[in-house]
Amino acid sequence: MTPMHGTILVARPLWPVLGRVGDLLARRGYPVERAGTWSALLAEPGKRAGLAAVLLGEYGAVAEEEEILRRFRDAGGPGVPVFLVGGQNAIRRARRFREAGADMVFAADLPEEEILDRAQPLLAYGEMFREAVLAGRELADGAMMDGLTGLPDRRRFSLDLDRCVETARRIGQPLSCIVTDIDDLRRVNEAHGAEVGDSVIRQFGGVLTRAKRSYDTVARLGGDEFVWLLLGVGRDEALRAAERAHRLVSGSVFNGAHEPVRVTATFGVASLSPGGEWSAQALVENADRALYWGKESGKDMVRFYPPGKEIADA
């Protein structure tokens, strides 16, 4: 494969296999940097931007490790694959580590060749992401940003959707989509005015931004409708992400012109899985259907639309 131009960071290689994986990557042409602690993840932004992937040795301080992962992702670690290697402690807590920001968790007794083979698709994704950034297609493209929320607009989302579908198909990872809007925003506009309604939409976008991973796409489709793409996330994790955002919205107080405003939201979720049909249009349409079901069922909830069910409904 063509080597990436970024650095592979190997942090706290307590497990021998981690060092051997780093050596394999170095022989394949990757520049490899070794660090004694995970705090190397929190280096200055310029250095962090040069990373192609991160290999972490799990050392048992789970709460500290999760915090470092979250800070890395929140500070701007998008598109950088993070692989964690550890013992049974890490395997038992694999879901927690993935939710904090790790992409894959490996047992330390696996052969280095197997770890690298399983990690290779995400390394390829990291390369594609870096190429996209270098080509100027990152989300900071001001020509495709929504003026009210500062989030990507519908045009930007369409480009990212096509890219994510193709990337997920190539690397054999799932892709999920969440479509959401505010319940009964018309009542807010009638009670407080359109200016307050716009403020609620803007703040709602901020809530979704806090709920997402730093490398996810959240865009405003128009009005109070938003969409959220989660690469490498299947049905169960996508539902958990939507439920987390749902709780955040329900617990938030939105600042109106003269008084606080509370709103609820409905979330529709759909997923594409490896081995199935890869259709960007079907993914978004299924998430829309799930949103519609939620609205028809009473609003203020999260619903999932099973792929292929629209055929049975026809």
C-alpha positions as CSV (number, residue, x, y, z in Angstrom):
1,M,0.0,0.0,0.0
2,T,1.0,3.6,-0.4
3,P,2.3,4.9,3.0
4,M,0.6,7.8,4.6
5,H,2.6,11.0,5.2
6,G,1.5,11.2,8.8
7,T,3.1,9.8,11.9
8,I,2.0,6.6,13.7
9,L,2.1,7.3,17.4
10,V,2.7,4.3,19.7
11,A,1.9,5.4,23.3
12,R,2.8,3.4,26.4
13,P,3.8,0.1,24.7
14,L,3.6,-2.0,27.8
15,W,2.4,-5.0,25.8
16,P,5.2,-6.5,23.6
17,V,2.8,-7.0,20.7
18,L,2.3,-3.2,20.5
19,G,6.0,-2.6,19.8
20,R,6.0,-5.4,17.2
21,V,3.0,-3.8,15.4
22,G,4.9,-0.5,15.4
23,D,8.0,-2.2,13.9
24,L,5.8,-3.8,11.2
25,L,4.4,-0.4,10.3
26,A,7.9,1.2,10.2
27,R,9.0,-1.5,7.8
28,R,6.0,-0.7,5.6
29,G,7.2,2.9,5.3
30,Y,5.3,4.7,8.1
31,P,7.2,7.1,10.3
32,V,6.7,5.7,13.9
33,E,7.0,7.8,17.0
34,R,7.0,6.1,20.5
35,A,5.9,7.8,23.7
36,G,5.9,6.7,27.3
37,T,2.5,8.1,28.2
38,W,-0.9,8.6,26.7
39,S,-0.5,12.4,27.3
40,A,1.3,12.5,24.0
41,L,-2.2,12.5,22.5
42,L,-2.8,15.9,24.0
43,A,0.2,17.5,22.3
44,E,-0.1,20.9,20.6
45,P,-2.5,21.1,17.7
46,G,0.2,21.4,15.0
47,K,1.8,18.1,16.1
48,R,-1.5,16.4,16.6
49,A,-2.6,17.3,13.0
50,G,0.4,15.3,11.7
51,L,-0.9,12.0,13.1
52,A,-1.9,9.2,10.7
53,A,-2.9,6.7,13.5
54,V,-2.5,6.1,17.2
55,L,-1.7,2.8,18.9
56,L,-2.3,2.8,22.7
57,G,-1.2,0.3,25.4
58,E,-3.9,0.0,28.0
59,Y,-2.5,0.3,31.5
60,G,-5.4,-0.1,33.9
61,A,-6.4,3.4,34.9
62,V,-9.7,3.2,32.9
63,A,-11.2,6.6,34.0
64,E,-8.0,8.4,33.2
65,E,-7.6,6.6,29.9
66,E,-11.2,7.5,28.9
67,E,-10.7,11.1,29.8
68,I,-7.6,11.4,27.6
69,L,-9.4,9.8,24.7
70,R,-12.3,12.2,25.0
71,R,-10.0,15.2,25.2
72,F,-8.1,14.0,22.2
73,R,-11.3,13.6,20.1
74,D,-12.8,16.9,21.4
75,A,-9.6,18.8,20.8
76,G,-9.6,17.9,17.1
77,G,-8.6,14.3,16.4
78,P,-11.0,13.7,13.5
79,G,-10.1,11.0,11.0
80,V,-7.2,9.7,13.1
81,P,-7.8,5.9,13.7
82,V,-7.1,5.0,17.4
83,F,-6.3,1.4,18.2
84,L,-6.1,0.2,21.8
85,V,-4.2,-3.0,22.9
86,G,-4.6,-4.5,26.3
87,G,-5.5,-7.5,28.5
88,Q,-8.8,-8.7,29.8
89,N,-9.4,-5.4,31.5
90,A,-9.4,-3.7,28.1
91,I,-11.5,-6.4,26.5
92,R,-14.2,-6.2,29.2
93,R,-14.4,-2.4,28.8
94,A,-14.1,-2.3,25.0
95,R,-17.5,-0.6,24.6
96,R,-16.5,2.1,27.1
97,F,-13.2,2.7,25.3
98,R,-15.0,2.9,21.9
99,E,-17.5,5.4,23.2
100,A,-14.6,7.5,24.6
101,G,-12.9,7.6,21.2
102,A,-11.0,4.4,20.4
103,D,-11.9,2.8,17.1
104,M,-10.8,-0.8,17.8
105,V,-9.8,-2.7,20.9
106,F,-7.4,-5.7,20.6
107,A,-6.4,-8.4,23.0
108,A,-2.7,-8.3,23.7
109,D,-2.2,-12.0,23.0
110,L,-3.1,-11.7,19.3
111,P,-0.3,-12.0,16.7
112,E,0.9,-8.6,15.4
113,E,0.1,-9.6,11.8
114,E,-3.6,-10.3,12.8
115,I,-3.9,-6.9,14.6
116,L,-2.4,-5.1,11.6
117,D,-4.6,-7.0,9.1
118,R,-7.8,-6.1,11.1
119,A,-6.6,-2.5,11.6
120,Q,-5.7,-2.0,7.9
121,P,-9.2,-0.9,6.7
122,L,-9.2,2.0,9.2
123,L,-5.7,2.9,8.3
124,A,-6.9,3.2,4.7
125,Y,-9.8,5.4,5.9
126,G,-7.3,7.6,7.7
127,E,-5.3,8.0,4.5
128,M,-8.5,8.9,2.6
129,F,-9.4,11.5,5.2
130,R,-6.0,13.1,5.1
131,E,-6.2,13.3,1.3
132,A,-9.6,14.9,1.6
133,V,-8.3,17.5,4.0
134,L,-5.3,18.3,1.8
135,A,-7.6,18.6,-1.2
136,G,-9.6,21.3,0.7
137,R,-12.7,19.3,1.2
138,E,-12.9,19.6,5.0
139,L,-15.9,20.9,6.8
140,A,-14.4,24.4,7.2
141,D,-15.4,25.2,3.6
142,G,-17.3,28.4,4.4
143,A,-19.2,28.3,1.1
144,M,-21.2,25.3,2.3
145,M,-21.9,26.3,5.9
146,D,-25.3,27.1,7.3
147,G,-25.6,30.8,8.2
148,L,-27.7,30.4,11.3
149,T,-26.0,27.5,13.0
150,G,-22.5,27.5,11.5
151,L,-22.9,23.8,10.7
152,P,-22.5,22.2,7.3
153,D,-25.5,22.8,5.0
154,R,-27.4,20.4,2.8
155,R,-24.9,20.7,-0.1
156,R,-22.0,19.9,2.2
157,F,-23.9,17.0,3.8
158,S,-24.6,15.5,0.3
159,L,-20.9,15.5,-0.4
160,D,-20.0,14.0,3.0
161,L,-22.7,11.4,2.6
162,D,-21.4,10.1,-0.7
163,R,-17.8,10.1,0.8
164,C,-18.9,8.3,3.9
165,V,-20.9,5.6,2.1
166,E,-18.0,4.9,-0.3
167,T,-15.5,4.9,2.6
168,A,-17.6,2.5,4.7
169,R,-18.1,0.2,1.8
170,R,-14.3,0.1,1.1
171,I,-13.2,-0.5,4.6
172,G,-16.1,-2.9,5.5
173,Q,-17.5,-0.9,8.4
174,P,-21.1,0.1,9.1
175,L,-22.5,3.5,8.6
176,S,-25.4,5.1,10.5
177,C,-27.6,8.1,10.0
178,I,-29.7,10.0,12.5
179,V,-32.3,12.5,11.3
180,T,-33.9,14.7,14.0
181,D,-36.0,17.8,14.4
182,I,-37.5,19.8,17.2
183,D,-41.0,18.9,18.3
184,D,-43.7,21.6,17.8
185,L,-41.3,24.4,17.0
186,R,-44.3,26.3,15.6
187,R,-45.6,26.7,19.2
188,V,-42.3,28.3,20.2
189,N,-42.6,30.8,17.3
190,E,-46.2,31.5,18.1
191,A,-45.5,32.1,21.8
192,H,-42.2,33.9,21.6
193,G,-41.7,35.0,18.0
194,A,-39.6,33.8,15.1
195,E,-36.4,35.4,16.5
196,V,-36.6,33.1,19.5
197,G,-37.4,30.2,17.3
198,D,-34.2,30.8,15.3
199,S,-32.3,31.1,18.5
200,V,-33.7,27.7,19.6
201,I,-32.7,26.1,16.3
202,R,-29.2,27.5,16.7
203,Q,-28.9,26.2,20.2
204,F,-30.3,22.9,19.2
205,G,-27.5,22.5,16.7
206,G,-25.1,23.2,19.5
207,V,-26.5,20.4,21.6
208,L,-26.1,18.0,18.7
209,T,-22.5,19.2,18.2
210,R,-21.8,18.4,21.9
211,A,-23.4,14.9,21.6
212,K,-21.4,13.8,18.5
213,R,-17.9,12.5,18.2
214,S,-15.5,15.1,16.8
215,Y,-15.1,13.2,13.5
216,D,-18.9,12.8,12.9
217,T,-20.8,15.0,10.5
218,V,-23.8,17.0,11.9
219,A,-25.5,19.2,9.3
220,R,-28.6,21.4,9.1
221,L,-30.9,20.2,6.3
222,G,-33.2,23.2,6.6
223,G,-35.7,24.6,9.1
224,D,-35.3,22.7,12.3
225,E,-34.2,19.4,10.7
226,F,-30.7,18.1,11.3
227,V,-28.8,15.0,10.2
228,W,-25.9,13.2,11.8
229,L,-23.6,10.7,10.1
230,L,-21.7,8.1,12.1
231,L,-19.0,6.2,10.2
232,G,-18.0,2.9,11.7
233,V,-21.1,2.8,13.9
234,G,-23.9,0.1,13.6
235,R,-27.4,-0.1,14.8
236,D,-26.9,-0.4,18.6
237,E,-24.2,2.2,19.0
238,A,-26.2,4.6,16.8
239,L,-29.3,4.1,18.9
240,R,-27.2,4.8,22.0
241,A,-25.9,8.0,20.4
242,A,-29.4,9.2,19.5
243,E,-30.7,8.4,23.0
244,R,-27.8,10.4,24.5
245,A,-28.6,13.4,22.3
246,H,-32.3,12.9,23.1
247,R,-31.5,13.2,26.9
248,L,-29.3,16.2,26.3
249,V,-32.1,18.0,24.4
250,S,-34.7,17.1,27.1
251,G,-32.4,18.3,29.9
252,S,-31.4,21.6,28.2
253,V,-32.8,25.1,28.8
254,F,-32.8,27.2,25.7
255,N,-32.3,30.9,26.1
256,G,-35.3,32.9,24.8
257,A,-35.5,36.7,24.5
258,H,-37.0,37.2,28.0
259,E,-37.5,33.7,29.5
260,P,-36.1,30.2,29.2
261,V,-37.5,27.8,26.6
262,R,-37.7,24.0,26.9
263,V,-38.2,21.8,23.8
264,T,-38.1,18.1,23.0
265,A,-37.0,16.4,19.8
266,T,-37.7,13.2,17.9
267,F,-34.8,11.1,16.4
268,G,-34.9,8.6,13.5
269,V,-32.1,6.2,13.1
270,A,-31.0,3.9,10.2
271,S,-27.9,1.9,9.4
272,L,-26.0,0.3,6.5
273,S,-24.0,-2.9,7.3
274,P,-21.1,-4.6,5.5
275,G,-22.3,-7.2,3.1
276,G,-25.6,-5.3,2.4
277,E,-26.6,-2.9,-0.3
278,W,-24.8,0.4,-0.1
279,S,-27.3,3.1,-0.9
280,A,-26.9,6.7,0.4
281,Q,-30.4,7.5,-0.6
282,A,-31.9,4.5,1.2
283,L,-29.9,5.3,4.4
284,V,-31.3,8.8,4.7
285,E,-34.8,7.8,3.6
286,N,-34.9,5.1,6.2
287,A,-33.8,7.5,8.9
288,D,-36.5,9.9,7.7
289,R,-39.1,7.1,7.9
290,A,-38.0,6.3,11.5
291,L,-38.4,10.0,12.3
292,Y,-41.9,10.0,10.8
293,W,-42.8,6.9,12.9
294,G,-41.6,8.7,16.0
295,K,-43.7,11.8,15.2
296,E,-46.8,9.6,14.5
297,S,-46.2,7.7,17.8
298,G,-46.3,10.7,20.0
299,K,-42.9,12.5,19.4
300,D,-40.1,13.0,22.0
301,M,-38.5,9.6,21.3
302,V,-35.9,7.6,19.3
303,R,-37.0,5.2,16.6
304,F,-35.0,2.9,14.3
305,Y,-36.0,1.9,10.8
306,P,-34.8,-1.6,9.8
307,P,-33.1,-1.7,6.4
308,G,-35.3,-3.3,3.7
309,K,-38.6,-2.8,5.6
310,E,-39.8,-0.2,3.1
311,I,-40.2,-3.0,0.6
312,A,-42.5,-4.9,2.9
313,D,-44.5,-1.7,3.5
314,A,-45.0,-1.0,-0.2
